[in-house]
Each structure stands twice: as structure tokens, then as C-alpha cells.
Amino acid sequence: MLTCCISWCSLFACNVFGRTRKVGCKAMVRLLLSEDGQSLDVVESDLDHSNHVISKEVYLHLPMQRRLDKAHKMQAETLLSVCGNVKLVQQHMQNVSGKVVLLKDIANISHKMKKQAMPNNLKSVLQQLEATGDSVVDVLVSEDNSFKGIFHQDLYMQSVFEAYPEVLLVGETFKLTGLQISAYLMLVIDGNGQSEVVALLLMADESRSTVSAAVEAFQHHNPAWLKTQTIITDNNFIERQVFTSLFPGLLIEHIAINQFLIMFFCHGTVEITGCCPWF
């Protein structure tokens, strides 16, 4: 059996980013089982730690020494769940546990709590959306009944799109949910120059068939799409050809949506845009 210093590092074990405690310390103790099998005998040792600092402070800062036990960890989670100040939580946990607790330790606990609290059951999400009673929820599936996505729109979204269908903005994000799916947001600009979400599309992939099915669901529930004159998407939008084929003869611009909103807010008028006011 070979025991090494925690600061030992082989050529291939170094952290590629340079953030590591392993500095190549050669200190080690090699042990062998005795002939009678009752003890371990030291057969080789090197106790030279000259290339790094040895102190109690360094030892207490090691991850294994900072790790909180179950009871203290639950106490930290309770404090964080009521929006406790992270620095005060850090100080409190140091006082009650007697261990060194870093801010990143508290941040890791908080991140784990958020990840556990994040819903990842699509069935429960569908049940919650359908429970409202005033929304449209379509589940998109492939020919082999594999999940492809969800189309969601409530009555307010439908009414807003019906009033302002001339310009449709489409954006996508991967951070709106904790699942490995993309979220498409469809927006319009109301009479006050404010953006309004008119549909939400959650898609398992961005293939042409999936995006087409989602856009067709939007068209099915919104007959006012025939009045749409311009569609604006992000300049890195992948399946822009889907909108070109499903909205024939329309002007489709590919610009950064946030830039468009700024220009519309500063210069947009009824005369310039042709958008009708909603009364």
C-alpha cells in the first residue's frame, strides 16, 4: 500500500487550468502486510515536504476538512431557504461547526438546492399548465410517439397577438429551463412599444421537423398569423428556413432582437410601422 502527500502530482494528474494544490511533492510511505497478517510494515518512506507549506491553516482549508456533516449542512440549507445573507450564513456555519467554511462552500450548497428544486418532470408541468383552464397546451410527438416539444399559449397571449400580428419576433434560449431542451419565445410589440410574449415553445431538438411542428401549432391556434408582415429572428437562428416556408412572401429579418427593441422604442410610430393601435 502506498500513501502519498495530498500535494503529490504525477505528470498526467495536474489540473490543466493551473488551479491545483498538487505541486509534485514526493513525500510518501510504502507499507506491506506483515507475514502474520496482523500489521502493516513500513518498507520505504520519504518525508521531505520542502516544496510546499505545511501548516494547520493549510490543512483546515482542504476540501475534506471543510466538508460539513449532514446536520450542519441541513442547517445551512434552512438559512439559505429563507434568503439569508451568504456572508452571515458563512460566519454562522463556521461558529457552529468549528470548521473553515468558504463562501464558495455556501454557494455550492445554494446551487445544489436550486438544482434540486427545479422541476424536471414534464408530466407535472403539463398538469399545471392544463389546470389553469384558460391556456392551450399541445404536446408535439414524432411518428414513433417520441417527445418533441410543448406549445403553450394562454388566452391573453392569443388576444395580444390578434391585436398586433404585423411584426412577430422569435428568440431562443437554452437557460430558461434546467432541462436539455431549447425554449423559443414569440413576441410582438404593443401600442405602447412594449414587447409582449404571445407563445412559448419548448423543444427537445432544433430539427426542421420539430420546429415546423411547433410553428404549425402556433398557426393553428392563431388565425391572425395571416396578417403577419414581418418576422424578426436572431442573426444566429438555426432553422430560419422553416419560417420562410411556412410564412410565404413575408419579410424575414435576422438581427439581434434587443437591438430591434431599442430602435422600435426610439423611432417606432404608427405611421412608420403600420401597426394598428389596440383599444
CORQUISUL-V725792 format. One line per field, one symbol per residue. burial: # if it has 24 or more other C-alpha atoms within 12 Angstrom, else .. A space follows every 50 residues. Layout:
# CORQUISUL-V725792
burial: ???
This chain:
# CORQUISUL-V725792
burial: ...#####............########...................... ...............###...##.###.##.....#..##.###....## ##..##..##...............#........######.......### ####..#################...#...###########.#.###### ######...##########.##..##########..#.##.##..##... .###..#..##..#..........#....
